Amino acid sequence: MLKVIRWTRAGLALTLALQASACSSLAGIEEKVAYTFGADSGPDAAPPVDAGSDAAPPVDAGPDAAPPFDAGPDAAPPFDAGHPDASVDAGTNAGTDAGPDAGQGGGGQSDGGGGNPCANGGGCSVNATCAASGGVAVCTCNSGFTGNGVTCTDVNECVTNNGGCSSYASCTNNVGAAPTCTCNSGFTGNGVTCTDVNECVTNNGGCSNYASCTNNVGAAPTCTCQSGFTGNGVTCTDVNECQ
């Protein structure tokens, strides 16, 4: 009976010693983990566990243990959560800055995208007017021109009804503009309306003083020597009836 009690006490002592050794080893591991991962000791953190003099010594891995991992000179620095650039700015600079042209599509004006189809003339002739209709450029030749709007040629108004000029006037065509009407010689007016000039009113139409002047519409007057005179009307000489 006494032997059994002794063996029991010895086993209990051995059990307690093993538990103390395990606790001290666990406390050492926790302390290493906290140091490795930067645990915040803070003012309220529990003090490190003192394993006492009976704590188990650190495990020696021996000469064959692998050396600590060396990431090399190009390894990324450890993450510093306290650095001012560590957090992502979720404010105005958040996300990718796409610049002032971000979101624009197509690159320029499009007829189907609300652009101006008449930009840069819309493909119309320089002698045409471009008008947007339903997103399509409609070309119309200007007054004085004819064509499909893309190609426009001048209308020669003088070909029809003398361009609106008087029948006693000459018509001169002007590209893209109204023609110029000029009364013919022997007429006066604005070209649209021309009246004959009676040359006999002035200086007897250039006839001799011994001649009669007859006006001719649009032409030189007719000079006729008076009776008793002979000549072409411009020059008249007396007829000597005594001879």
PADOMI-915550 format. One record per residue: z, x, y of N, C-alpha, C, O in turn. Coordinates in steps of 0.05 Angstrom, whole numbers, padded with zeros to 5 digits, always signed. Layout:
ZXYZXYZXYZXY
...
// end
This chain:
+00000+00017-00024+00000+00000+00000+00000+00017+00025-00014+00011+00044
+00015+00038+00025+00016+00056+00048-00010+00070+00053-00018+00075+00075
-00024+00077+00031-00050+00090+00034-00070+00072+00046-00086+00080+00062
-00069+00047+00039-00088+00028+00049-00084+00025+00079-00103+00024+00095
-00059+00023+00088-00053+00021+00116-00063+00045+00131-00074+00042+00153
-00059+00069+00120-00068+00093+00133-00098+00093+00136-00110+00100+00157
-00111+00086+00114-00141+00085+00116-00150+00064+00136-00170+00068+00149
-00136+00043+00138-00144+00022+00157-00140+00032+00186-00158+00028+00202
-00118+00045+00191-00114+00057+00218-00136+00078+00224-00146+00079+00247
-00142+00094+00205-00162+00114+00210-00189+00101+00215-00204+00111+00233
-00196+00080+00201-00222+00066+00206-00222+00053+00233-00243+00054+00247
-00200+00042+00241-00198+00029+00268-00202+00050+00289-00216+00045+00309
-00190+00073+00287-00192+00094+00307-00221+00104+00308-00231+00109+00330
-00234+00106+00285-00261+00115+00285-00279+00095+00298-00298+00102+00312
-00274+00069+00293-00290+00048+00306-00287+00048+00336-00307+00046+00350
-00262+00051+00345-00258+00052+00374-00271+00076+00387-00282+00074+00409
-00271+00098+00374-00284+00123+00384-00314+00119+00386-00326+00127+00406
-00326+00106+00366-00355+00102+00366-00362+00082+00388-00383+00086+00402
-00346+00061+00392-00352+00042+00414-00350+00056+00441-00367+00051+00458
-00330+00073+00445-00328+00087+00471-00352+00105+00476-00362+00107+00498
-00361+00118+00454-00384+00136+00457-00409+00120+00464-00425+00129+00480
-00412+00097+00451-00436+00080+00456-00436+00070+00485-00456+00070+00498
-00413+00062+00494-00411+00051+00522-00417+00073+00542-00431+00068+00562
-00407+00097+00537-00412+00118+00556-00441+00126+00556-00452+00132+00577
-00454+00125+00533-00483+00131+00531-00499+00110+00546-00518+00117+00560
-00492+00084+00542-00505+00063+00556-00502+00065+00586-00521+00060+00601
-00479+00072+00595-00474+00075+00624-00491+00097+00635-00501+00095+00658
-00494+00118+00620-00510+00141+00630-00539+00133+00632-00553+00141+00650
-00549+00117+00612-00577+00108+00613-00582+00090+00637-00601+00093+00651
-00563+00071+00641-00566+00053+00664-00566+00068+00691-00581+00062+00709
-00549+00089+00691-00548+00104+00716-00575+00119+00721-00584+00121+00743
-00587+00129+00699-00613+00143+00702-00634+00123+00710-00652+00130+00726
-00634+00099+00698-00654+00079+00705-00652+00071+00734-00672+00069+00748
-00628+00067+00743-00624+00059+00771-00633+00081+00790-00645+00075+00811
-00629+00106+00782-00638+00128+00799-00668+00130+00799-00681+00136+00820
-00680+00126+00775-00709+00129+00773-00724+00108+00789-00743+00114+00802
-00716+00083+00787-00731+00061+00800-00720+00054+00828-00727+00033+00839
-00703+00070+00839-00694+00066+00866-00678+00041+00870-00682+00027+00890
-00659+00036+00852-00642+00012+00855-00627+00014+00881-00617+00036+00888
-00625-00008+00895-00610-00009+00920-00581-00010+00915-00570-00029+00904
-00567+00012+00922-00538+00013+00917-00524-00006+00935-00504-00019+00927
-00533-00008+00961-00522-00028+00980-00492-00027+00982-00478-00013+00967
-00482-00041+01001-00453-00040+01005-00438-00055+00983-00414-00050+00978
-00452-00074+00970-00438-00090+00950-00444-00081+00922-00435-00093+00902
-00458-00059+00919-00466-00049+00892-00441-00039+00878-00423-00027+00890
-00440-00043+00851-00418-00034+00836-00419-00003+00834-00441+00008+00832
-00396+00010+00834-00395+00040+00832-00405+00048+00804-00402+00033+00785
-00416+00072+00803-00425+00081+00777-00402+00083+00756-00380+00090+00763
-00410+00077+00732-00389+00077+00711-00382+00106+00703-00400+00122+00698
-00357+00112+00703-00348+00138+00695-00342+00137+00665-00323+00125+00656
-00359+00151+00650-00356+00150+00621-00332+00167+00612-00325+00165+00588
-00321+00183+00630-00298+00198+00622-00305+00224+00608-00328+00231+00604
-00285+00237+00600-00289+00263+00588-00300+00261+00560-00310+00280+00548
-00298+00236+00548-00307+00233+00521-00336+00224+00520-00346+00218+00498
-00350+00222+00543-00377+00213+00544-00395+00232+00528-00391+00256+00528
-00414+00220+00514-00432+00236+00498-00450+00252+00515-00459+00242+00536
-00456+00277+00509-00474+00294+00525-00502+00283+00523-00509+00269+00504
-00519+00289+00544-00546+00280+00543-00561+00290+00519-00556+00312+00509
-00579+00274+00509-00594+00281+00485-00613+00304+00491-00629+00302+00510
-00612+00324+00475-00630+00347+00478-00654+00342+00460-00651+00341+00435
-00678+00339+00472-00702+00333+00455-00712+00357+00440-00729+00355+00422
-00701+00380+00447-00709+00403+00432-00733+00417+00443-00745+00407+00462
-00741+00440+00432-00763+00455+00442-00790+00441+00439-00809+00449+00452
-00792+00421+00421-00817+00408+00416-00821+00383+00433-00841+00369+00430
-00802+00377+00451-00804+00353+00468-00828+00356+00487-00834+00378+00497
-00842+00333+00492-00865+00334+00510-00856+00339+00539-00836+00328+00548
-00871+00356+00553-00864+00361+00581-00867+00336+00598-00882+00318+00590
-00854+00335+00620-00857+00311+00638-00886+00308+00647-00900+00328+00650
-00894+00283+00650-00922+00277+00657-00928+00286+00685-00915+00280+00705
-00950+00302+00687-00959+00312+00714-00985+00298+00720-01006+00302+00707
-00984+00281+00741-01008+00266+00748-01029+00282+00763-01051+00272+00767
-01023+00306+00771-01043+00323+00784-01043+00319+00814-01029+00302+00825
-01059+00336+00828-01060+00335+00858-01072+00309+00869-01067+00302+00892
-01088+00295+00852-01102+00271+00862-01086+00246+00856-01096+00224+00861
-01062+00249+00845-01047+00225+00839-01039+00210+00864-01033+00222+00884
-01039+00183+00862-01031+00167+00885-01001+00171+00890-00986+00173+00871
-00993+00171+00915-00965+00175+00921-00949+00150+00912-00961+00129+00910
-00924+00154+00906-00908+00130+00897-00907+00109+00919-00908+00115+00943
-00906+00084+00910-00907+00061+00929-00881+00061+00945-00859+00061+00934
-00884+00060+00971-00861+00059+00989-00861+00031+01001-00876+00025+01019
-00842+00014+00992-00841-00013+01002-00831-00015+01030-00834-00036+01043
-00820+00007+01041-00810+00006+01068-00829+00015+01089-00824+00014+01113
-00853+00025+01080-00873+00035+01099-00885+00012+01114-00889-00009+01103
-00890+00016+01141-00901-00007+01157-00928-00018+01148-00935-00040+01154
-00943-00001+01133-00969-00010+01123-00968-00021+01095-00988-00028+01083
-00944-00022+01083-00942-00030+01056-00949-00059+01051-00962-00065+01031
-00941-00076+01069-00947-00105+01066-00975-00111+01076-00985-00098+01094
-00987-00132+01065-01013-00141+01074-01010-00158+01098-00994-00177+01099
-01025-00152+01119-01024-00168+01144-01039-00194+01140-01063-00194+01136
-01024-00215+01140-01036-00241+01135-01044-00255+01161-01051-00279+01160
-01042-00241+01183-01048-00253+01209-01078-00252+01215-01095-00258+01198
-01083-00245+01240-01111-00247+01250-01129-00226+01236-01153-00230+01235
-01117-00205+01225-01134-00184+01212-01135-00188+01182-01147-00171+01168
-01123-00209+01172-01124-00213+01143-01152-00217+01133-01169-00230+01147
-01158-00207+01110-01185-00211+01098-01204-00191+01109-01198-00174+01126
-01228-00192+01099-01249-00173+01107-01260-00181+01133-01267-00204+01138
-01263-00162+01151-01275-00167+01177-01305-00166+01174-01316-00145+01170
-01317-00189+01177-01346-00190+01173-01362-00185+01198-01387-00186+01197
-01349-00180+01221-01363-00173+01245-01373-00198+01259-01370-00220+01250
-01386-00194+01283-01395-00216+01299-01417-00232+01287-01421-00256+01295
-01432-00221+01268-01455-00235+01256-01447-00248+01229-01465-00257+01215
-01421-00248+01223-01413-00259+01198-01420-00288+01196-01416-00303+01215
-01430-00297+01173-01436-00325+01168-01463-00333+01178-01471-00356+01172
-01477-00316+01192-01504-00324+01201-01524-00321+01178-01523-00301+01163
-01541-00340+01176-01561-00338+01154-01588-00339+01166-01593-00350+01188
-01607-00329+01152-01635-00331+01159-01645-00309+01176-01668-00300+01173
-01628-00299+01195-01637-00277+01212-01657-00286+01232-01681-00279+01229
-01650-00302+01252-01670-00311+01272-01673-00341+01271-01662-00354+01253
-01690-00352+01288-01693-00381+01290-01712-00390+01268-01732-00378+01262
-01704-00413+01257-01721-00425+01236-01729-00453+01244-01713-00468+01255
-01754-00460+01239-01764-00486+01247-01748-00508+01233-01743-00529+01244
-01740-00502+01207-01725-00523+01192-01696-00521+01196-01681-00538+01186
-01685-00502+01211-01657-00499+01215-01647-00505+01242-01626-00495+01251
-01662-00522+01257-01653-00529+01284-01662-00510+01305-01655-00514+01329
-01679-00490+01298-01689-00472+01318-01711-00485+01335-01719-00508+01330
-01721-00471+01355-01742-00481+01372-01769-00474+01361-01776-00450+01361
-01784-00493+01351-01810-00486+01339-01830-00476+01359-01850-00464+01352
-01825-00481+01385-01843-00472+01406-01835-00444+01417-01847-00435+01437
-01816-00431+01404-01809-00404+01413-01833-00386+01410-01848-00387+01391
-01836-00369+01431-01859-00351+01432-01886-00365+01431-01905-00355+01420
-01887-00389+01442-01912-00404+01444-01918-00422+01421-01936-00439+01422
-01902-00420+01399-01906-00437+01376-01933-00434+01362-01941-00452+01347
-01947-00412+01368-01974-00409+01356-01996-00423+01370-02018-00424+01361
-01989-00435+01393-02009-00450+01409-02026-00430+01426-02018-00407+01430
-02049-00440+01435-02066-00425+01453-02052-00421+01480-02034-00436+01487
-02059-00399+01493-02047-00394+01520-02056-00416+01539-02044-00419+01561
-02077-00430+01532-02087-00452+01549-02078-00479+01539-02091-00500+01544
-02055-00479+01524-02045-00504+01512-02015-00506+01518-02002-00487+01526
-02004-00530+01515-01976-00536+01518-01964-00542+01491-01975-00558+01476
-01940-00530+01485-01927-00534+01460-01904-00553+01464-01888-00551+01483
-01902-00573+01446-01880-00592+01447-01869-00595+01419-01884-00598+01399
-01842-00594+01417-01829-00597+01390-01827-00626+01383-01818-00643+01399
-01835-00632+01358-01834-00660+01348-01825-00659+01319-01840-00651+01302
-01800-00668+01314-01790-00668+01287-01789-00640+01275-01794-00636+01251
-01782-00620+01291-01780-00593+01282-01807-00579+01278-01808-00557+01267
-01829-00592+01287-01855-00580+01284-01867-00576+01312-01864-00593+01330
-01882-00554+01316-01895-00549+01341-01921-00565+01343-01938-00563+01326
-01924-00580+01365-01948-00595+01370-01962-00583+01394-01951-00582+01416
-01986-00573+01390-02002-00560+01410-02022-00578+01423-02038-00591+01408
-02023-00580+01449-02042-00597+01463-02055-00580+01485-02042-00568+01502
-02082-00580+01485-02096-00565+01505-02091-00575+01533-02088-00599+01536
-02089-00558+01551-02084-00565+01579-02109-00579+01591-02130-00578+01580
-02104-00593+01613-02126-00606+01627-02147-00585+01635-02141-00564+01645
-02172-00592+01630-02194-00573+01636-02202-00558+01612-02221-00542+01613
-02188-00562+01589-02194-00548+01564-02197-00568+01541-02187-00590+01543
-02211-00560+01521-02214-00577+01497-02211-00561+01472-02217-00537+01472
-02201-00573+01451-02196-00559+01426-02173-00572+01411-02164-00594+01418
-02163-00558+01390-02142-00569+01373-02114-00559+01382-02094-00565+01369
-02113-00545+01404-02087-00535+01414-02082-00507+01406-02069-00492+01421
-02091-00500+01383-02089-00472+01374-02112-00456+01387-02108-00433+01395
-02135-00468+01388-02158-00457+01402-02167-00476+01423-02173-00500+01417
-02169-00467+01448-02177-00484+01470-02198-00470+01486-02196-00446+01493
-02220-00485+01492-02242-00474+01508-02245-00490+01533-02238-00514+01535
-02255-00477+01554-02258-00489+01580-02279-00511+01579-02299-00509+01566
-02273-00533+01594-02292-00555+01597-02308-00550+01622-02296-00548+01644
-02334-00548+01620-02351-00545+01644-02357-00573+01655-02375-00586+01647
-02341-00580+01675-02344-00607+01687-02371-00611+01701-02380-00633+01705
-02383-00589+01709-02408-00591+01724-02431-00602+01707-02452-00611+01717
-02427-00601+01681-02448-00610+01663-02451-00640+01664-02473-00651+01660
-02429-00654+01669-02429-00683+01669-02426-00693+01698-02407-00687+01712
-02446-00709+01706-02445-00722+01733-02441-00702+01755-02427-00708+01775
-02452-00679+01752-02450-00658+01772-02421-00652+01780-02415-00644+01802
-02404-00655+01760-02375-00648+01764-02361-00666+01784-02340-00659+01794
-02374-00689+01790-02362-00707+01810-02370-00700+01838-02360-00712+01857
-02387-00680+01841-02396-00672+01868-02419-00692+01877-02431-00706+01861
-02424-00691+01903-02446-00707+01914-02472-00697+01902-02475-00674+01894
-02491-00716+01902-02518-00708+01893-02531-00689+01912-02551-00676+01906
-02520-00687+01937-02530-00668+01957-02512-00642+01958-02512-00628+01978
-02498-00637+01935-02480-00614+01935-02484-00599+01909-02495-00609+01889
-02477-00574+01910-02478-00557+01886-02449-00556+01873-02429-00557+01887
-02449-00555+01846-02423-00555+01831-02419-00528+01819-02437-00517+01805
-02395-00516+01824-02388-00490+01812-02364-00494+01793-02343-00504+01802
-02368-00487+01768-02346-00491+01748-02324-00470+01752-02329-00447+01758
-02299-00479+01749-02275-00462+01750-02260-00465+01724-02254-00487+01716
-02254-00442+01711-02241-00444+01685-02213-00456+01687-02196-00446+01702
-02210-00478+01673-02184-00492+01672-02176-00506+01698-02153-00513+01702
-02195-00509+01716-02190-00523+01741-02214-00540+01749-02235-00538+01737
-02209-00556+01770-02231-00573+01780-02253-00556+01791-02249-00534+01801
-02278-00566+01790-02300-00551+01800-02300-00550+01831-02286-00565+01844
-02316-00532+01841-02319-00530+01870-02346-00543+01878-02367-00535+01868
-02344-00562+01897-02368-00575+01906-02375-00565+01934-02358-00565+01952
-02400-00558+01938-02409-00547+01963-02435-00562+01972-02455-00562+01957
-02434-00574+01995-02458-00589+02005-02481-00570+02008-02478-00547+02017
-02505-00580+02002-02529-00564+02004-02536-00559+02034-02526-00573+02052
-02554-00541+02038-02563-00536+02065-02577-00561+02076-02592-00574+02062
-02571-00568+02100-02582-00592+02113-02563-00615+02111-02568-00637+02121
-02539-00610+02097-02519-00631+02094-02492-00620+02102-02487-00596+02103
-02475-00638+02108-02448-00631+02116-02428-00649+02102-02434-00673+02097
-02405-00639+02096-02384-00655+02083-02366-00637+02065-02367-00613+02067
-02350-00650+02048-02331-00636+02031-02343-00630+02004-02328-00619+01987
-02367-00636+01999-02380-00630+01974-02380-00654+01956-02398-00658+01940
-02359-00671+01958-02359-00696+01943-02375-00717+01958-02389-00733+01947
-02372-00715+01984-02388-00732+02002-02403-00714+02021-02392-00698+02035
-02429-00717+02021-02446-00700+02038-02466-00718+02054-02478-00737+02043
-02467-00713+02080-02486-00728+02097-02506-00709+02109-02501-00686+02114
-02530-00721+02113-02552-00704+02124-02546-00696+02153-02534-00710+02169
-02554-00672+02158-02552-00661+02185-02579-00667+02200-02600-00658+02190
-02577-00681+02222-02602-00687+02237-02606-00664+02256-02595-00662+02278
-02623-00646+02248-02628-00622+02264-02642-00628+02290-02641-00613+02309
-02656-00651+02291-02670-00658+02316-02651-00663+02339-02660-00663+02363
-02626-00668+02333-02606-00673+02354-02601-00648+02370-02594-00649+02394
-02602-00626+02357-02596-00600+02370-02622-00585+02375-02636-00578+02357
-02627-00579+02401-02649-00563+02409-02676-00573+02398-02694-00558+02391
-02677-00599+02396-02702-00612+02387-02710-00603+02359-02733-00603+02352
-02690-00595+02345-02695-00586+02317-02711-00561+02315-02721-00555+02293
-02712-00546+02337-02728-00521+02337-02757-00526+02343-02774-00508+02341
-02764-00551+02350-02792-00557+02356-02798-00550+02386-02780-00545+02402
-02823-00549+02392-02831-00543+02419-02822-00566+02437-02818-00588+02429
-02819-00558+02462-02812-00579+02481-02835-00600+02485-02831-00621+02496
-02858-00592+02475-02881-00610+02477-02888-00622+02450-02910-00631+02444
-02866-00623+02434-02870-00634+02407-02848-00654+02402-02828-00655+02415
-02854-00671+02383-02834-00690+02374-02821-00680+02348-02834-00667+02332
-02796-00686+02346-02781-00676+02322-02774-00700+02304-02763-00720+02313
-02782-00697+02279-02776-00718+02259-02756-00707+02238-02762-00687+02225
-02734-00719+02236-02713-00710+02217-02722-00717+02188-02733-00738+02183
-02716-00698+02171-02722-00702+02142-02695-00698+02127-02682-00677+02131
-02687-00716+02111-02662-00715+02096-02661-00690+02078-02677-00688+02060
-02643-00674+02083-02640-00650+02066-02661-00629+02070-02664-00611+02053
-02676-00631+02090-02698-00612+02094-02702-00607+02124-02691-00620+02141
-02718-00587+02129-02724-00580+02157-02739-00603+02170-02754-00617+02157
-02736-00606+02196-02749-00628+02210-02780-00623+02213-02789-00601+02208
-02793-00643+02219-02822-00641+02224-02827-00642+02254-02819-00660+02268
-02841-00621+02263-02847-00619+02291-02877-00626+02295-02895-00615+02282
-02882-00643+02313-02910-00652+02318-02915-00650+02348-02901-00662+02365
-02936-00636+02355-02943-00632+02383-02951-00660+02395-02964-00676+02382
-02943-00662+02419-02949-00687+02432-02979-00689+02439-02994-00670+02438
-02986-00713+02446-03014-00717+02454-03021-00700+02478-03005-00698+02497
-03043-00687+02478-03051-00669+02499-03043-00641+02494-03048-00623+02510
-03030-00638+02471-03021-00611+02464-03031-00605+02435-03036-00623+02419
-03034-00580+02431-03043-00572+02404-03025-00549+02394-03015-00533+02410
-03022-00549+02368-03005-00527+02357-02991-00537+02332-02997-00559+02321
-02972-00522+02322-02958-00529+02297-02932-00545+02302-02918-00551+02284
-02928-00551+02327-02904-00566+02333-02881-00549+02343-02865-00556+02360
-02881-00526+02332-02861-00507+02342-02873-00494+02367-02859-00488+02387
-02898-00489+02366-02913-00479+02389-02935-00499+02396-02952-00505+02379
-02935-00508+02420-02955-00528+02429-02968-00518+02456-02954-00511+02475
-02993-00519+02456-03007-00511+02481-03024-00535+02491-03033-00552+02476
-03027-00535+02517-03041-00557+02529-03071-00556+02522-03084-00535+02520
-03081-00579+02519-03110-00581+02514-03124-00586+02541-03117-00604+02555
-03143-00568+02546-03157-00570+02572-03181-00589+02567-03202-00581+02557
-03176-00613+02575-03197-00632+02571-03222-00628+02590-03243-00639+02585
-03219-00612+02611-03241-00608+02630-03262-00590+02619-03284-00589+02629
-03256-00576+02600-03276-00558+02589-03295-00573+02571-03314-00561+02559
// end
